[in-house]
Amino acid sequence: MKYTEIFFDLDGTLTDPFEGITKSVQHSLEYFDIHIADRNELKCFIGPPLWESYMKYYGFTKEDADEAVRRYREYFSVTGLFENEVYEGIHTLLQELKDKGLRLSVATSKPAIFSQKILDKFDISQYFDFLSGSELDGTRVNKAEVIEYAISSLGITDRSSILMIGDRLHDIEGAHKCGVDACGVLWGYGDRAEHIDCGADYIAETLDELKEIILQ
């Protein structure tokens, strides 16, 4: 097999976090007297680092973005992280990949402390050898930094053995910055055009297609 080290994004790739993330953003914006009735408007927050999204979509200063993230976590750390669901078929795919002898890791911009709780809650932590996430202070929130941390921590010397799998351009661009191949998936929050524009090496519409790509 071409790839023996498989890195998975979390949000929009392994799980659908729509309810928890959008409710957390909604809660944070209320503090700034911004009222969002339709949480579909907040889907843009799923994937990118939170600070980046508050500044991009609401024009927040870095200081306001810091406060928004604190307010976000008031809801997310207690309730929002569990308002989530594993995509159908993920358990089966992960088990099949483990049975093939592949080493699986999670590489996410979400804080590692929250990511681990989600993996444990939904019984998928058993499939992973390593979790690379950000820190609560915003350290290692950039996807390339997340991937680089995983490579270093796992002692991987052959980057051609790695495939990064994610649903947004940040996953693809971060992988390429690290010299790693990347596969965009279409069941999350990025579309085919996004993955083509950022130069994804592969695009998978279904889990079956993803499995074929991984096991080539």
Backbone bond lengths (Angstrom), bond angles and torsions (degrees), N, CA, C in turn:
res aa  C-N    CA-C-N  psi(-1)  N-CA   C-N-CA  omega(-1)  CA-C   N-CA-C  phi
1 M - - - 1.461 - - 1.520 109.90 -
2 K 1.312 115.58 142.82 1.456 121.11 -178.52 1.523 111.31 -68.56
3 Y 1.327 116.58 -40.47 1.467 120.78 -175.93 1.525 110.67 -111.66
4 T 1.322 115.91 131.43 1.465 121.19 178.07 1.521 111.91 -121.05
5 E 1.337 116.39 -12.31 1.461 122.48 177.61 1.528 107.58 -117.68
6 I 1.334 116.39 113.43 1.459 120.78 -175.26 1.523 109.30 -113.53
7 F 1.339 116.17 118.29 1.463 122.19 178.50 1.527 108.51 -103.04
8 F 1.324 116.45 125.86 1.463 121.76 177.89 1.523 111.02 -110.28
9 D 1.317 115.83 132.17 1.459 121.04 163.88 1.531 107.23 -66.20
10 L 1.330 117.36 161.88 1.468 120.36 179.95 1.528 111.68 -99.11
11 D 1.338 116.89 -70.70 1.470 121.16 -176.36 1.522 111.21 -65.50
12 G 1.326 116.14 125.15 1.456 120.66 177.46 1.512 114.16 81.81
13 T 1.324 116.40 -0.85 1.464 120.63 179.94 1.527 110.55 -122.59
14 L 1.317 116.40 -55.67 1.471 121.01 174.40 1.521 111.31 -92.13
15 T 1.324 116.57 -38.82 1.467 120.75 -177.67 1.521 110.93 -131.37
16 D 1.334 114.82 158.19 1.464 121.66 174.65 1.529 108.06 -102.37
17 P 1.335 117.71 104.61 1.462 121.14 -174.61 1.519 114.17 -96.49
18 F 1.335 117.17 17.44 1.470 121.04 -170.50 1.525 112.70 -49.96
19 E 1.315 117.17 -53.62 1.465 119.57 -173.64 1.520 111.62 -61.44
20 G 1.327 116.09 -49.79 1.455 119.35 -175.60 1.513 113.77 -66.20
21 I 1.328 117.25 -43.34 1.459 119.80 -178.56 1.516 111.39 -69.65
22 T 1.314 118.10 -45.56 1.467 119.16 -177.06 1.524 111.57 -68.55
23 K 1.314 118.53 -34.67 1.461 120.02 175.79 1.530 110.77 -67.43
24 S 1.313 116.57 -36.19 1.468 120.65 178.94 1.525 110.60 -67.73
25 V 1.337 116.69 -42.21 1.467 120.08 176.96 1.525 109.96 -64.87
26 Q 1.310 116.57 -44.13 1.467 121.60 178.06 1.525 110.10 -55.91
27 H 1.315 116.78 -45.30 1.463 122.25 178.65 1.531 110.68 -60.58
28 S 1.320 117.03 -43.59 1.466 120.49 -177.70 1.524 111.69 -67.50
29 L 1.322 117.20 -38.25 1.465 120.50 -178.27 1.517 112.09 -70.29
30 E 1.317 117.19 -28.06 1.465 120.72 176.98 1.526 110.45 -57.90
31 Y 1.317 116.92 -35.15 1.463 121.06 179.38 1.527 110.89 -59.94
32 F 1.336 116.86 -32.50 1.467 122.25 -179.95 1.529 111.81 -94.39
33 D 1.322 116.31 13.84 1.465 123.09 179.63 1.528 111.86 62.18
34 I 1.344 114.53 33.67 1.468 121.32 174.48 1.513 106.84 -108.72
35 H 1.314 116.73 117.88 1.462 121.40 -172.81 1.533 109.82 -110.63
36 I 1.308 116.13 119.02 1.471 122.13 -178.44 1.528 108.75 -111.03
37 A 1.330 116.14 113.79 1.456 120.48 -179.22 1.524 112.12 -81.76
38 D 1.323 116.94 -38.89 1.462 121.75 -177.56 1.530 108.82 -104.68
39 R 1.329 116.37 107.71 1.468 119.79 -176.52 1.522 113.24 -68.44
40 N 1.331 118.21 -11.12 1.463 119.81 174.53 1.531 111.27 -62.08
41 E 1.340 116.72 -24.08 1.457 120.80 177.34 1.524 112.04 -66.22
42 L 1.320 116.47 -16.75 1.459 121.36 -174.18 1.533 113.03 -102.38
43 K 1.332 116.64 7.10 1.472 119.53 178.36 1.526 112.05 -60.63
44 C 1.323 116.11 -24.31 1.466 120.37 -179.22 1.531 111.83 -63.63
45 F 1.330 117.34 -14.99 1.462 120.82 179.26 1.529 112.22 -82.37
46 I 1.306 117.60 -9.64 1.471 120.25 -177.66 1.525 108.83 -85.80
47 G 1.313 115.41 111.64 1.465 120.84 179.06 1.512 114.06 122.29
48 P 1.354 118.05 -64.51 1.467 118.99 -176.86 1.532 111.88 -70.46
49 P 1.336 117.65 161.85 1.464 120.30 171.75 1.523 110.79 -57.27
50 L 1.321 117.13 141.39 1.464 121.50 -175.17 1.522 112.50 -59.17
51 W 1.332 116.90 -46.02 1.466 120.07 -177.83 1.523 110.21 -55.70
52 E 1.313 115.46 -45.31 1.468 121.74 -179.31 1.521 110.72 -58.57
53 S 1.326 117.06 -42.71 1.462 120.59 -176.04 1.523 112.16 -70.62
54 Y 1.327 117.71 -41.19 1.469 119.45 177.94 1.527 110.99 -61.81
55 M 1.312 117.10 -39.86 1.466 120.07 -179.11 1.528 110.89 -73.71
56 K 1.331 116.62 -37.29 1.465 120.58 -177.51 1.519 112.19 -72.62
57 Y 1.334 116.60 -47.42 1.460 119.74 -171.40 1.523 114.39 -91.99
58 Y 1.339 117.57 -19.98 1.463 119.64 -178.74 1.521 112.99 -126.46
59 G 1.324 116.66 6.08 1.449 119.93 175.09 1.513 114.42 66.16
60 F 1.327 117.36 24.30 1.455 120.72 -178.15 1.532 110.86 -69.19
61 T 1.324 115.20 146.94 1.459 120.08 168.24 1.525 108.19 -72.66
62 K 1.322 116.81 168.73 1.462 119.98 177.03 1.530 110.44 -59.30
63 E 1.335 116.72 -38.85 1.464 120.67 -179.66 1.529 111.05 -65.46
64 D 1.333 117.12 -43.83 1.469 120.35 178.11 1.527 110.68 -66.91
65 A 1.329 116.34 -36.85 1.473 119.65 177.97 1.530 110.18 -64.14
66 D 1.341 116.81 -39.26 1.464 120.04 176.10 1.527 110.85 -59.29
67 E 1.335 115.83 -44.07 1.470 119.61 179.94 1.526 110.66 -67.54
68 A 1.326 116.64 -38.92 1.462 120.44 179.14 1.529 111.08 -62.07
69 V 1.338 116.11 -41.17 1.469 119.86 178.50 1.528 110.16 -64.19
70 R 1.324 116.94 -39.67 1.478 119.43 177.01 1.526 110.44 -61.19
71 R 1.330 116.80 -43.75 1.476 120.81 179.91 1.527 110.77 -67.35
72 Y 1.322 116.37 -38.55 1.467 121.89 176.37 1.529 110.00 -56.15
73 R 1.311 115.58 -46.69 1.459 120.33 -175.65 1.523 113.00 -71.60
74 E 1.331 117.22 -20.60 1.458 118.96 174.16 1.524 110.50 -56.28
75 Y 1.321 115.21 -41.89 1.469 120.54 -179.91 1.525 111.15 -86.66
76 F 1.330 115.70 -45.60 1.466 119.15 -172.22 1.520 112.52 -64.74
77 S 1.321 118.11 -41.60 1.463 120.67 -173.34 1.521 112.76 -68.33
78 V 1.325 117.10 -21.37 1.462 121.19 -178.53 1.527 111.81 -101.06
79 T 1.310 115.63 -45.12 1.473 120.87 -171.64 1.524 113.42 -121.30
80 G 1.332 116.38 -46.94 1.461 120.77 -169.41 1.513 115.47 -61.56
81 L 1.337 116.96 -34.38 1.466 117.47 -176.21 1.520 112.62 -66.25
82 F 1.331 117.23 -22.04 1.466 120.32 178.87 1.532 112.84 -96.69
83 E 1.334 117.45 -4.31 1.470 121.18 173.59 1.530 106.38 -85.86
84 N 1.293 114.56 76.77 1.459 123.31 -164.40 1.522 107.56 -157.19
85 E 1.304 118.44 161.24 1.457 120.20 174.87 1.524 110.42 -152.76
86 V 1.322 115.44 143.54 1.461 120.98 178.51 1.528 108.51 -76.31
87 Y 1.321 115.99 134.48 1.465 119.08 177.74 1.529 110.10 -62.24
88 E 1.327 115.03 143.18 1.468 121.08 -179.51 1.524 110.40 -58.38
89 G 1.317 115.98 131.12 1.451 121.34 176.66 1.519 114.84 94.64
90 I 1.335 117.55 -9.93 1.463 120.23 -177.12 1.529 111.50 -65.25
91 H 1.325 117.78 -44.05 1.463 120.65 179.48 1.532 110.78 -56.22
92 T 1.315 115.82 -45.78 1.464 120.64 -178.32 1.521 111.12 -64.34
93 L 1.339 116.79 -44.08 1.458 120.74 179.66 1.526 110.72 -61.05
94 L 1.323 117.05 -47.56 1.462 120.34 -177.47 1.523 111.24 -62.50
95 Q 1.328 116.21 -39.70 1.465 119.36 178.85 1.526 110.74 -65.26
96 E 1.318 117.90 -40.73 1.459 121.50 179.27 1.529 111.15 -63.88
97 L 1.326 116.11 -39.71 1.459 119.62 179.60 1.531 111.14 -68.12
98 K 1.322 116.30 -39.49 1.465 119.64 176.71 1.526 110.49 -63.93
99 D 1.321 115.86 -40.58 1.470 120.21 179.81 1.530 111.71 -63.14
100 K 1.336 116.23 -24.89 1.469 120.89 178.13 1.525 111.54 -82.69
101 G 1.322 116.58 -4.07 1.451 120.22 177.90 1.515 115.02 88.81
102 L 1.328 117.53 12.97 1.457 120.48 179.51 1.527 110.13 -80.24
103 R 1.330 115.85 149.79 1.455 120.40 175.56 1.524 108.37 -97.10
104 L 1.326 116.26 124.78 1.456 121.74 -175.33 1.526 110.25 -109.78
105 S 1.328 114.96 139.12 1.457 121.41 178.10 1.524 109.09 -136.50
106 V 1.316 115.73 155.20 1.462 121.74 171.92 1.516 107.97 -103.39
107 A 1.331 116.24 131.39 1.464 122.21 177.05 1.524 107.44 -127.57
108 T 1.328 116.28 103.79 1.454 121.36 -172.64 1.515 111.31 -135.29
109 S 1.335 116.09 148.19 1.461 120.87 174.71 1.522 111.71 -79.63
110 K 1.316 117.16 -9.75 1.470 120.94 176.02 1.530 108.76 -68.04
111 P 1.334 118.25 144.45 1.468 119.46 176.97 1.526 111.96 -52.38
112 A 1.315 115.36 136.51 1.462 120.47 -176.87 1.525 112.02 -58.97
113 I 1.339 117.20 -35.77 1.458 120.42 -177.82 1.525 111.45 -63.05
114 F 1.340 117.51 -37.00 1.465 121.22 177.42 1.527 110.42 -77.12
115 S 1.317 115.88 -40.19 1.468 120.46 -178.01 1.521 111.26 -60.70
116 Q 1.328 116.81 -42.47 1.457 120.24 179.88 1.518 111.40 -63.42
117 K 1.324 116.57 -39.30 1.473 120.29 178.48 1.524 111.07 -63.72
118 I 1.322 116.28 -38.73 1.469 120.39 179.06 1.524 110.61 -67.42
119 L 1.329 116.79 -45.88 1.466 120.67 179.01 1.529 110.97 -59.89
120 D 1.335 116.21 -40.47 1.464 120.51 179.58 1.529 111.29 -69.09
121 K 1.331 115.93 -45.01 1.468 121.03 -177.05 1.529 111.42 -59.18
122 F 1.322 116.36 -40.26 1.463 120.39 -175.18 1.533 112.62 -100.68
123 D 1.326 115.18 14.89 1.466 122.37 169.95 1.518 113.22 59.28
124 I 1.330 116.40 39.74 1.459 118.38 175.32 1.537 111.93 -117.91
125 S 1.314 117.69 -1.97 1.472 119.38 178.33 1.524 111.09 -63.80
126 Q 1.335 116.62 -24.89 1.469 121.29 -178.18 1.522 113.36 -61.01
127 Y 1.327 117.09 -22.17 1.466 120.29 -175.88 1.522 113.25 -87.83
128 F 1.318 117.14 -12.34 1.463 120.04 -169.43 1.521 112.89 -108.90
129 D 1.324 114.44 137.89 1.458 121.40 177.72 1.521 112.14 -87.62
130 F 1.330 116.43 -23.43 1.461 118.87 -175.77 1.521 110.18 -154.19
131 L 1.333 115.26 146.51 1.465 122.52 174.98 1.523 108.36 -123.23
132 S 1.307 115.90 121.10 1.462 121.73 173.53 1.512 107.99 -112.15
133 G 1.324 116.57 117.78 1.453 121.89 178.94 1.514 110.49 -137.30
134 S 1.320 116.17 -176.66 1.453 120.66 177.98 1.526 110.13 -87.00
135 E 1.324 115.56 174.57 1.453 121.73 173.47 1.522 109.24 -103.09
136 L 1.316 116.93 161.45 1.462 120.69 -176.34 1.524 112.83 -63.46
137 D 1.327 117.35 -24.84 1.463 120.42 -179.77 1.522 112.86 -83.97
138 G 1.329 117.19 4.92 1.459 121.01 178.91 1.513 113.82 93.32
139 T 1.337 116.83 -2.73 1.454 120.72 176.13 1.528 110.11 -64.41
140 R 1.323 116.32 137.64 1.468 123.13 176.77 1.528 111.67 61.20
141 V 1.323 116.71 39.37 1.463 119.37 179.00 1.530 111.64 -88.36
142 N 1.342 116.63 -23.52 1.456 121.27 177.41 1.526 109.76 -68.73
143 K 1.343 117.61 136.14 1.461 120.12 -172.98 1.529 112.88 -63.45
144 A 1.320 117.11 -35.67 1.462 118.73 177.39 1.525 110.67 -63.06
145 E 1.319 117.36 -37.78 1.470 121.07 177.98 1.523 110.82 -66.54
146 V 1.322 115.73 -39.28 1.463 120.72 177.64 1.527 110.89 -61.08
147 I 1.319 116.07 -46.57 1.467 121.56 -179.19 1.525 110.45 -66.69
148 E 1.316 116.36 -43.43 1.466 120.53 -179.69 1.530 110.66 -62.31
149 Y 1.321 116.57 -38.24 1.468 120.97 178.36 1.530 110.30 -63.39
150 A 1.323 116.71 -41.28 1.464 120.50 178.74 1.526 110.69 -64.26
151 I 1.323 116.51 -44.73 1.470 120.52 -179.94 1.528 110.62 -59.46
152 S 1.323 115.22 -46.51 1.469 120.38 -178.72 1.522 111.30 -65.39
153 S 1.329 116.33 -45.82 1.461 120.85 -176.58 1.520 112.01 -65.18
154 L 1.319 116.79 -34.33 1.463 121.52 -179.30 1.522 112.63 -86.35
155 G 1.319 116.69 -7.44 1.464 119.94 178.98 1.513 113.80 68.64
156 I 1.324 117.79 31.56 1.460 121.67 -178.62 1.531 109.56 -77.99
157 T 1.296 116.81 126.82 1.468 121.21 179.42 1.518 112.87 -105.40
158 D 1.328 116.96 -22.38 1.464 121.18 -179.72 1.530 109.58 -106.79
159 R 1.311 116.18 98.19 1.471 120.16 -176.15 1.522 112.28 -70.56
160 S 1.310 117.69 -18.49 1.465 119.80 177.35 1.532 111.60 -70.07
161 S 1.334 116.64 -10.87 1.467 120.54 179.17 1.520 112.20 -86.68
162 I 1.349 116.65 -3.79 1.466 121.40 -173.96 1.526 111.00 -101.75
163 L 1.325 116.25 138.83 1.466 121.81 168.97 1.518 108.10 -126.43
164 M 1.332 116.71 122.88 1.455 123.01 175.32 1.519 109.12 -94.19
165 I 1.338 116.44 131.41 1.464 121.58 -177.15 1.519 108.66 -120.70
166 G 1.335 116.68 125.76 1.457 119.87 -179.91 1.508 111.94 -160.45
167 D 1.324 115.31 171.12 1.466 120.07 -173.36 1.524 114.01 -105.86
168 R 1.347 118.39 -4.73 1.459 120.05 -177.23 1.525 111.22 -128.20
169 L 1.312 115.38 164.64 1.458 121.31 -177.97 1.521 112.40 -60.09
170 H 1.341 116.86 -28.37 1.462 119.96 -179.43 1.533 110.86 -62.26
171 D 1.331 115.70 -34.97 1.465 120.06 178.95 1.526 110.92 -67.28
172 I 1.326 115.27 -42.23 1.462 120.42 -177.46 1.522 110.32 -70.67
173 E 1.321 115.80 -49.17 1.462 119.79 -177.71 1.529 111.21 -65.47
174 G 1.335 116.68 -39.35 1.460 120.47 178.69 1.519 111.57 -62.99
175 A 1.323 116.12 -41.77 1.463 120.42 178.36 1.518 111.41 -62.22
176 H 1.320 116.28 -46.13 1.456 120.44 -177.52 1.532 112.02 -65.38
177 K 1.318 117.00 -33.94 1.468 120.02 176.05 1.527 111.01 -62.53
178 C 1.321 115.53 -27.08 1.466 121.03 -179.57 1.524 112.56 -95.72
179 G 1.334 116.85 4.98 1.461 119.70 -179.62 1.514 113.27 73.13
180 V 1.338 115.81 32.76 1.466 122.15 -175.18 1.528 109.70 -119.70
181 D 1.327 117.88 140.00 1.465 121.87 174.76 1.529 110.12 -68.72
182 A 1.344 115.52 152.89 1.462 119.64 -176.64 1.517 111.60 -140.13
183 C 1.324 115.01 143.28 1.468 122.68 176.58 1.513 109.48 -119.62
184 G 1.315 116.54 123.87 1.460 121.27 175.02 1.518 110.25 -88.94
185 V 1.333 116.44 138.45 1.469 120.80 178.02 1.520 109.60 -112.09
186 L 1.329 115.17 149.39 1.462 120.42 -170.92 1.526 114.72 -104.46
187 W 1.343 117.85 4.08 1.481 117.63 178.87 1.530 111.14 -91.68
188 G 1.334 116.99 -1.55 1.455 120.13 -179.66 1.511 112.34 -97.67
189 Y 1.343 116.86 -128.02 1.459 120.59 -170.60 1.525 114.24 -116.78
190 G 1.320 117.30 8.43 1.452 121.08 171.29 1.509 110.01 -112.18
191 D 1.333 117.25 153.41 1.463 119.38 -179.70 1.533 110.53 -108.18
192 R 1.311 114.89 177.20 1.466 119.97 -176.41 1.527 111.70 -60.25
193 A 1.326 116.63 -41.60 1.469 119.95 -178.87 1.521 110.91 -60.41
194 E 1.323 116.79 -40.17 1.464 120.48 179.22 1.523 110.93 -61.33
195 H 1.322 116.22 -43.97 1.463 120.22 -178.34 1.535 111.47 -69.75
196 I 1.324 116.49 -36.78 1.465 119.57 177.15 1.526 110.06 -65.75
197 D 1.338 116.06 -45.25 1.465 120.57 -177.45 1.523 112.81 -61.71
198 C 1.342 116.57 -33.83 1.470 118.07 -178.16 1.527 111.97 -94.47
199 G 1.336 116.63 5.59 1.457 120.36 169.92 1.511 115.63 80.98
200 A 1.337 117.33 34.16 1.466 119.89 177.53 1.526 110.55 -55.77
201 D 1.325 116.11 138.13 1.463 120.40 178.49 1.520 111.51 -71.15
202 Y 1.330 115.16 -30.97 1.471 121.68 178.00 1.522 108.09 -143.21
203 I 1.330 115.36 157.28 1.460 121.76 172.52 1.521 107.21 -133.81
204 A 1.330 116.43 128.63 1.463 121.63 -179.86 1.523 109.71 -116.76
205 E 1.324 115.60 125.35 1.461 120.40 178.43 1.520 111.34 -86.43
206 T 1.319 116.54 -29.48 1.461 121.63 -177.42 1.525 110.29 -131.51
207 L 1.326 115.65 167.03 1.460 120.04 176.71 1.529 111.40 -65.71
208 D 1.316 117.19 -33.74 1.467 119.80 177.14 1.525 110.94 -63.24
209 E 1.331 116.41 -41.93 1.457 119.67 177.66 1.527 110.19 -64.71
210 L 1.326 116.78 -40.45 1.455 120.02 178.82 1.523 111.10 -61.87
211 K 1.312 116.91 -42.80 1.465 120.44 179.95 1.525 110.92 -60.97
212 E 1.324 117.14 -41.05 1.467 120.29 179.23 1.531 110.77 -63.37
213 I 1.317 116.02 -39.30 1.464 120.47 179.61 1.540 110.29 -65.16
214 I 1.315 115.86 -45.70 1.462 120.45 -178.06 1.524 111.38 -64.38
215 L 1.318 116.83 -40.05 1.473 120.76 -171.78 1.517 113.58 -94.08
216 Q 1.311 118.14 11.67 1.467 121.06 -178.70 1.524 111.39 -61.02
